[in-house]
């Protein structure tokens, strides 16, 4: 605890969740150290908006470590009809200001700007070269609201001052960020429809577990990067940035993006399930039987070991009465590699434990196939495993929102046409 009665980590999370000029002022008052400056030549940055990995820190095993603080701004275009060239130039100028203000890294600021099917509906042509379907429910047991903003801005940094200041600058509430004067903002072009926030990293979930969905016993381990108490994002269980990149057409160099908002109910997870049961459901029963997971799973290195779980998941379910989440996910690979790149993080939006599941993939169809494997309907149909109970971690999660987006390459990130070649 600090002398003001609240830890630095808890304060940072709270400030990001609240947002606004008051939260930023408090951060600046309490903050220490400097945020790295950006580049004088934004054109030198990667052509892919989603090229984050080379700029992220890594853990001791070599897994990429996501930035600790995240803001998601769901945005609507402020005018009717297709965007004007002047509006495109204004948005691009504002984004380039951020790139000049902050280093492209987890210590500075990383961000992406993606667009929904609703945005592209304003054009007469279909989205060229990319299948971008409307979001939909992806399991028989879910009934999510479907997100229909025009755009999704994702801001990420290890320093809470960076994400809050960048957000405030884009909204026109700050003239300078990190010592750089803003030449443009989103004002009059993109307006906020909804704001979501979150965090990921050891210590943050434990310090922010006093919310609905987590037992009062404060069971989340200090070392856990996410609310469910285990490490995620193992390098060998993630698609590469190359694998998720669109490789042809006008939007080559981009990707598709899916965002789910998930509510967590962890009372049974922590207070009724044993440690072995949690390991069985998160990884697989064999991991529990062989004590393969120590603590939050740091000992697993760069691979969650799902390849060592029984390959026939249905047969395993019949024998064990439970199947693991990672065990089911291991079935969704192409040429031996995963098809999704996860960049998800925990949340306490609305005063409840949650997860913003953000994934990148070449095609939304890749996400749908992965979600179908996670559903484990084949296991439920042919074993004693339930559709949700003992079927990985499904019973602890409720999907409340879903949205699909196109993440263009950097050169087309500012209010793109449906077919940039026309």
C-alpha positions as CSV (number, residue, x, y, z in Angstrom):
1,X,0.0,0.0,0.0
2,X,1.1,3.6,-0.6
3,X,0.9,6.4,1.9
4,X,-2.4,7.4,0.4
5,X,-3.9,4.0,1.3
6,X,-4.1,2.5,-2.3
7,X,-1.5,0.7,-4.2
8,X,0.0,2.1,-7.4
9,X,-1.4,-0.8,-9.4
10,X,-4.9,-0.5,-8.0
11,X,-4.9,3.3,-8.6
12,X,-3.7,2.8,-12.2
13,X,-6.5,0.4,-13.0
14,X,-9.1,2.6,-11.4
15,X,-7.9,5.7,-13.2
16,X,-8.1,3.9,-16.6
17,X,-11.6,2.6,-15.8
18,X,-12.8,6.1,-14.8
19,X,-11.0,8.0,-17.6
20,X,-11.5,11.7,-18.3
21,X,-9.5,14.8,-17.4
22,X,-9.8,14.3,-13.6
23,X,-8.4,10.8,-13.8
24,X,-5.6,12.0,-16.0
25,X,-4.8,14.9,-13.6
26,X,-4.6,12.4,-10.7
27,X,-2.3,10.1,-12.8
28,X,0.0,13.0,-13.6
29,X,0.1,14.0,-10.0
30,X,1.0,10.6,-8.8
31,X,3.0,9.4,-11.8
32,X,6.8,9.1,-11.9
33,X,9.3,8.6,-14.7
34,X,8.9,9.6,-18.3
35,X,7.0,7.9,-21.1
36,X,9.2,7.3,-24.2
37,X,8.8,9.8,-27.0
38,X,7.6,8.8,-30.5
39,X,9.1,9.1,-33.9
40,X,9.6,12.2,-36.1
41,X,8.7,10.0,-39.1
42,X,5.5,8.0,-38.5
43,X,5.9,6.5,-42.0
44,X,8.8,4.5,-40.6
45,X,6.4,2.5,-38.4
46,X,5.2,-1.0,-39.4
47,X,2.8,-1.2,-42.3
48,X,0.6,-3.4,-40.3
49,X,-1.5,-1.8,-37.5
50,X,-1.4,-5.1,-35.6
51,X,2.4,-5.4,-35.7
52,X,2.8,-5.2,-32.0
53,X,4.9,-8.3,-31.1
54,X,8.3,-6.8,-32.0
55,X,7.5,-3.9,-29.7
56,X,6.2,-5.8,-26.7
57,X,8.2,-6.9,-23.7
58,X,8.6,-10.7,-23.2
59,X,8.6,-12.8,-20.1
60,X,11.5,-15.1,-19.0
61,X,10.3,-17.9,-21.4
62,X,10.0,-15.6,-24.4
63,X,6.2,-15.2,-24.5
64,X,5.1,-11.7,-25.6
65,X,3.7,-9.8,-22.6
66,X,0.7,-7.6,-23.5
67,X,0.6,-4.0,-22.2
68,X,-1.0,-3.8,-18.8
69,X,-3.6,-1.1,-19.4
70,X,-6.2,-1.1,-22.2
71,X,-9.0,1.2,-23.4
72,X,-11.5,0.2,-26.1
73,X,-13.5,3.1,-27.6
74,X,-16.4,2.1,-29.8
75,X,-16.9,5.0,-32.2
76,X,-19.6,6.2,-34.6
77,X,-18.9,8.4,-37.7
78,X,-20.5,11.7,-37.0
79,X,-21.9,12.3,-40.5
80,X,-24.3,10.5,-42.8
81,X,-23.0,8.9,-46.0
82,X,-19.5,8.0,-46.9
83,X,-16.6,9.9,-45.2
84,X,-15.1,12.9,-46.8
85,X,-11.4,13.2,-47.7
86,X,-11.2,16.1,-45.2
87,X,-12.5,13.8,-42.4
88,X,-10.0,11.1,-43.4
89,X,-7.1,13.6,-43.3
90,X,-8.3,14.8,-39.8
91,X,-8.3,11.3,-38.4
92,X,-5.0,10.4,-39.9
93,X,-3.4,13.6,-38.6
94,X,-4.6,12.9,-35.1
95,X,-3.2,9.3,-35.2
96,X,0.1,10.5,-36.5
97,X,0.3,13.0,-33.6
98,X,0.0,10.1,-31.2
99,X,2.8,8.3,-33.0
100,X,5.0,11.4,-32.7
101,X,4.1,11.7,-29.0
102,X,4.6,8.1,-27.9
103,X,7.1,5.4,-28.7
104,X,5.5,2.4,-30.5
105,X,6.0,0.0,-27.7
106,X,4.4,-1.3,-24.5
107,X,6.2,1.4,-22.6
108,X,4.9,4.1,-24.9
109,X,1.6,3.5,-26.7
110,X,0.2,0.9,-29.1
111,X,-3.1,1.3,-30.8
112,X,-5.3,0.0,-33.7
113,X,-8.4,1.4,-35.4
114,X,-10.8,-1.1,-36.9
115,X,-14.1,-0.9,-38.8
116,X,-17.4,-2.8,-38.5
117,X,-19.8,-4.1,-41.1
118,X,-22.1,-1.2,-40.1
119,X,-19.4,1.3,-41.2
120,X,-19.0,-0.3,-44.6
121,X,-22.8,-0.4,-45.2
122,X,-22.6,3.2,-46.1
123,X,-20.8,2.3,-49.3
124,X,-22.4,0.9,-52.4
125,X,-19.7,-1.7,-52.9
126,X,-18.9,-4.7,-50.6
127,X,-15.7,-4.8,-48.6
128,X,-13.1,-5.8,-51.2
129,X,-11.2,-9.0,-50.7
130,X,-12.3,-9.7,-47.1
131,X,-15.4,-11.5,-45.8
132,X,-16.7,-9.3,-43.0
133,X,-19.9,-10.8,-41.7
134,X,-22.3,-9.3,-39.2
135,X,-21.7,-10.6,-35.6
136,X,-23.9,-13.3,-34.4
137,X,-24.5,-15.7,-31.5
138,X,-21.9,-18.5,-31.8
139,X,-23.3,-21.1,-29.4
140,X,-26.8,-22.5,-28.7
141,X,-26.5,-21.4,-25.1
142,X,-25.6,-17.7,-25.7
143,X,-27.7,-14.6,-26.5
144,X,-25.3,-11.7,-26.8
145,X,-26.1,-8.2,-27.8
146,X,-24.4,-7.5,-31.2
147,X,-22.1,-4.5,-31.4
148,X,-22.8,-2.1,-34.3
149,X,-20.5,0.9,-33.9
150,X,-18.7,2.2,-36.9
151,X,-15.2,1.8,-35.5
152,X,-13.2,0.3,-32.7
153,X,-10.1,2.1,-31.3
154,X,-7.9,0.0,-29.0
155,X,-5.3,1.9,-26.9
156,X,-2.7,-0.1,-24.9
157,X,0.3,0.8,-22.7
158,X,2.1,-0.3,-19.5
159,X,1.7,3.3,-18.4
160,X,-1.9,4.4,-17.5
161,X,-1.0,8.0,-18.2
162,X,-0.4,7.2,-21.9
163,X,-3.8,5.6,-22.6
164,X,-5.8,8.2,-20.7
165,X,-3.9,11.1,-22.2
166,X,-4.2,9.7,-25.7
167,X,-7.9,9.2,-25.3
168,X,-8.4,12.7,-24.0
169,X,-6.4,14.2,-26.8
170,X,-8.3,12.4,-29.5
171,X,-11.6,13.7,-27.9
172,X,-10.2,17.3,-28.0
173,X,-9.8,17.6,-24.2
174,X,-6.0,18.1,-24.3
175,X,-3.8,20.3,-26.5
176,X,-0.6,18.3,-25.9
177,X,0.3,14.8,-25.1
178,X,3.7,13.7,-23.7
179,X,5.1,17.1,-24.7
180,X,3.8,16.9,-28.3
181,X,1.2,19.4,-29.5
182,X,-1.9,17.9,-31.2
183,X,-2.5,19.3,-34.7
184,X,-5.9,17.4,-35.0
185,X,-8.4,15.4,-33.0
186,X,-11.4,13.2,-33.7
187,X,-13.8,16.0,-32.8
188,X,-16.7,16.3,-35.3
189,X,-15.7,13.2,-37.1
190,X,-15.7,10.2,-34.7
191,X,-17.8,10.3,-31.5
192,X,-17.8,7.8,-28.6
193,X,-20.6,5.3,-28.5
194,X,-19.2,3.2,-25.7
195,X,-16.1,2.9,-23.6
196,X,-14.6,-0.3,-22.2
197,X,-11.4,-0.8,-20.2
198,X,-9.3,-3.5,-18.8
199,X,-5.9,-4.8,-17.6
200,X,-3.7,-7.8,-17.8
201,X,-0.6,-8.8,-15.9
202,X,0.6,-10.2,-12.6
203,X,-0.9,-8.4,-9.6
204,X,-3.6,-6.5,-11.3
205,X,-6.5,-9.1,-11.1
206,X,-5.6,-9.9,-7.5
207,X,-5.7,-6.2,-6.5
208,X,-9.0,-5.6,-8.3
209,X,-11.0,-8.7,-7.4
210,X,-13.4,-6.9,-5.1
211,X,-16.2,-7.1,-7.7
212,X,-19.2,-9.2,-8.5
213,X,-18.4,-12.6,-9.9
214,X,-15.4,-13.2,-7.6
215,X,-15.8,-14.7,-4.1
216,X,-15.2,-12.5,-1.1
217,X,-12.4,-14.8,0.0
218,X,-10.1,-13.0,-2.5
219,X,-8.9,-16.2,-4.2
220,X,-7.2,-14.8,-7.2
221,X,-3.5,-15.5,-6.9
222,X,-1.1,-12.5,-6.8
223,X,0.9,-13.9,-9.7
224,X,-2.1,-14.4,-11.9
225,X,-2.3,-12.2,-15.0
226,X,-6.1,-12.9,-15.5
227,X,-9.0,-13.4,-13.1
228,X,-9.2,-17.2,-13.7
229,X,-5.8,-17.6,-12.0
230,X,-3.7,-19.1,-14.9
231,X,-1.3,-17.8,-17.4
232,X,-2.4,-17.4,-21.0
233,X,-1.0,-16.3,-24.3
234,X,1.7,-19.0,-24.6
235,X,3.8,-18.3,-27.7
236,X,3.4,-21.8,-29.2
237,X,-0.4,-21.6,-28.7
238,X,-0.8,-18.3,-30.5
239,X,-1.0,-17.6,-34.2
240,X,1.9,-15.4,-35.5
241,X,1.2,-11.9,-36.9
242,X,2.0,-13.3,-40.3
243,X,-0.6,-16.0,-40.0
244,X,-3.5,-13.6,-39.1
245,X,-2.6,-11.1,-41.8
246,X,-4.7,-10.7,-44.9
247,X,-2.4,-11.6,-47.8
248,X,-4.2,-10.4,-50.9
249,X,-6.6,-7.7,-52.1
250,X,-6.8,-4.0,-51.3
251,X,-6.6,-4.7,-47.6
252,X,-3.6,-6.9,-47.7
253,X,-1.5,-6.3,-44.6
254,X,-4.6,-5.9,-42.5
255,X,-6.4,-8.5,-40.4
256,X,-9.9,-9.2,-39.1
257,X,-10.7,-8.6,-35.5
258,X,-13.4,-10.1,-33.2
259,X,-14.3,-8.6,-29.8
260,X,-16.4,-10.4,-27.2
261,X,-17.4,-9.0,-23.9
262,X,-17.6,-11.8,-21.3
263,X,-19.0,-11.8,-17.8
264,X,-17.2,-14.2,-15.4
265,X,-18.9,-16.1,-12.6
266,X,-16.1,-17.6,-10.5
267,X,-17.8,-18.6,-7.2
268,X,-17.8,-22.3,-8.0
269,X,-14.4,-22.0,-9.8
270,X,-12.7,-21.0,-6.7
271,X,-14.9,-22.1,-3.8
272,X,-16.2,-25.5,-5.0
273,X,-13.8,-26.8,-7.6
274,X,-10.5,-28.1,-6.3
275,X,-7.1,-27.1,-7.7
276,X,-7.1,-30.4,-9.8
277,X,-10.5,-29.7,-11.2
278,X,-9.5,-26.2,-12.2
279,X,-6.4,-27.5,-14.0
280,X,-8.5,-30.2,-15.6
281,X,-11.0,-27.7,-17.0
282,X,-8.5,-25.1,-18.0
283,X,-5.9,-27.5,-19.6
284,X,-6.9,-31.2,-19.4
285,X,-7.4,-34.0,-16.9
286,X,-4.0,-35.4,-17.8
287,X,-2.3,-32.2,-16.7
288,X,-4.0,-32.5,-13.3
289,X,-3.1,-36.1,-12.9
290,X,0.5,-35.6,-13.7
291,X,0.9,-32.3,-11.7
292,X,2.1,-30.5,-14.8
293,X,0.9,-27.0,-13.9
294,X,2.8,-25.2,-11.1
295,X,1.2,-22.1,-9.7
296,X,-0.3,-20.0,-12.5
297,X,1.6,-22.0,-15.1
298,X,4.8,-20.1,-15.5
299,X,6.7,-23.5,-15.5
300,X,5.0,-24.4,-18.8
301,X,7.3,-22.1,-20.7
302,X,6.1,-21.2,-24.2
303,X,3.5,-24.0,-24.6
304,X,0.5,-24.9,-22.5
305,X,1.2,-28.6,-23.3
306,X,-2.3,-29.2,-24.8
307,X,-0.5,-31.4,-27.5
308,X,0.2,-33.9,-24.7
309,X,-3.4,-34.2,-23.7
310,X,-5.5,-37.1,-25.2
311,X,-6.0,-36.2,-28.9
312,X,-9.5,-37.8,-29.1
313,X,-11.4,-35.3,-27.0
314,X,-14.7,-37.1,-27.2
315,X,-13.2,-40.4,-26.0
316,X,-11.3,-38.5,-23.2
317,X,-14.6,-37.0,-22.1
318,X,-16.2,-40.4,-21.9
319,X,-13.4,-41.7,-19.7
320,X,-12.8,-38.7,-17.5
321,X,-16.2,-37.0,-17.4
322,X,-14.5,-33.7,-18.1
323,X,-12.5,-32.1,-21.0
324,X,-10.1,-29.2,-20.9
325,X,-10.4,-25.8,-22.6
326,X,-6.8,-26.0,-24.0
327,X,-7.5,-29.6,-25.0
328,X,-10.4,-28.6,-27.1
329,X,-8.6,-25.6,-28.6
330,X,-5.7,-27.8,-29.7
331,X,-8.0,-29.3,-32.4
332,X,-8.1,-26.0,-34.3
333,X,-4.8,-25.7,-36.1
334,X,-3.7,-25.3,-39.7
335,X,-0.5,-26.9,-40.7
336,X,0.1,-27.5,-37.0
337,X,-0.2,-23.9,-35.9
338,X,-3.1,-21.9,-34.3
339,X,-5.2,-19.6,-36.4
340,X,-6.0,-16.9,-33.8
341,X,-3.8,-14.3,-32.1
342,X,-5.4,-13.4,-28.8
343,X,-4.9,-10.0,-27.2
344,X,-7.5,-10.3,-24.4
345,X,-7.6,-8.8,-21.0
346,X,-9.5,-8.7,-17.7
347,X,-12.1,-6.1,-16.8
348,X,-14.1,-4.7,-14.0
349,X,-16.4,-2.6,-16.1
350,X,-19.8,-2.3,-14.5
351,X,-18.4,-3.5,-11.2
352,X,-18.2,-7.1,-12.3
353,X,-15.4,-9.5,-13.2
354,X,-15.1,-9.8,-17.0
355,X,-12.9,-10.5,-19.9
356,X,-12.6,-8.5,-23.1
357,X,-11.7,-11.3,-25.6
358,X,-10.0,-9.6,-28.5
359,X,-8.6,-11.8,-31.2
360,X,-7.0,-11.3,-34.6
361,X,-7.3,-13.7,-37.5
362,X,-7.1,-13.7,-41.3
363,X,-10.7,-14.5,-41.6
364,X,-13.7,-14.2,-39.2
365,X,-14.3,-17.8,-40.3
366,X,-11.2,-18.8,-38.4
367,X,-12.7,-17.3,-35.2
368,X,-16.0,-19.1,-35.8
369,X,-14.3,-22.4,-36.2
370,X,-12.3,-21.9,-33.0
371,X,-15.4,-21.0,-31.1
372,X,-17.2,-24.1,-32.4
373,X,-14.3,-26.2,-31.0
374,X,-14.5,-24.4,-27.7
375,X,-18.3,-25.1,-27.5
376,X,-17.4,-28.8,-27.4
377,X,-20.9,-29.8,-28.7
378,X,-19.5,-33.0,-30.1
379,X,-18.2,-33.9,-26.7
380,X,-21.5,-33.1,-25.0
381,X,-23.4,-35.2,-27.5
382,X,-21.3,-38.3,-27.2
383,X,-20.2,-38.4,-23.5
384,X,-21.4,-37.6,-20.0
385,X,-19.8,-34.1,-20.3
386,X,-22.5,-31.4,-20.3
387,X,-22.9,-28.7,-22.9
388,X,-21.4,-26.3,-20.4
389,X,-20.7,-28.3,-17.2
390,X,-17.3,-29.9,-17.2
391,X,-16.9,-28.8,-20.8
392,X,-13.7,-26.7,-20.4
393,X,-14.5,-23.3,-18.8
394,X,-17.8,-22.6,-20.5
395,X,-19.9,-22.7,-17.3
396,X,-18.0,-19.8,-15.8
397,X,-18.4,-17.5,-18.8
398,X,-21.4,-15.6,-20.3
399,X,-20.9,-13.8,-23.6
400,X,-22.8,-10.5,-23.4
401,X,-21.6,-8.7,-26.5
402,X,-20.0,-9.7,-29.9
403,X,-18.6,-7.6,-32.7
404,X,-16.6,-8.2,-35.9
405,X,-14.2,-5.7,-37.5
406,X,-11.8,-5.2,-40.3
407,X,-8.4,-4.0,-39.2
408,X,-6.9,-2.3,-42.2
409,X,-3.2,-1.8,-42.9
410,X,-1.8,1.4,-41.5
411,X,-2.0,3.2,-44.8
412,X,-5.8,2.6,-44.9
413,X,-6.7,3.0,-41.2
414,X,-8.4,6.4,-41.5
415,X,-12.0,6.0,-42.6
416,X,-11.3,3.6,-45.6
417,X,-13.5,3.1,-48.6
418,X,-15.0,-0.4,-49.0
419,X,-12.8,-0.8,-52.1
420,X,-9.8,1.5,-51.7
421,X,-8.8,0.7,-55.3
422,X,-11.8,2.6,-56.7
